[in-house]
């Protein structure tokens, strides 16, 4: 395996883990993964959009596809409601 393949495998694994964190993780893992994927707030971490770009996929299409997954959508909606409450306070 060359370096480019290893790089893509690493970031594919990061993306898959974020999806797993949302669907099977505890609340903290879910919130962290959802914030990474949906908040668009810059952080010290590599952005979701950058990872998608490296993998040759559109981040908006990935988000839309994930929201069609029942468990993912449930967690996302709960996170959005909690986020709204924190922003309004």
Protein Blocks (a to p, Z undefined) as FASTA:
>chain_A
ZZklmmmmmmmmmmmmmmmmmmmmcfklmmmmmmmmmnopacfbdcfklmmmmnopafkl
mmmmmmmpmklmmmmmmmmmmmmmmmmZZ
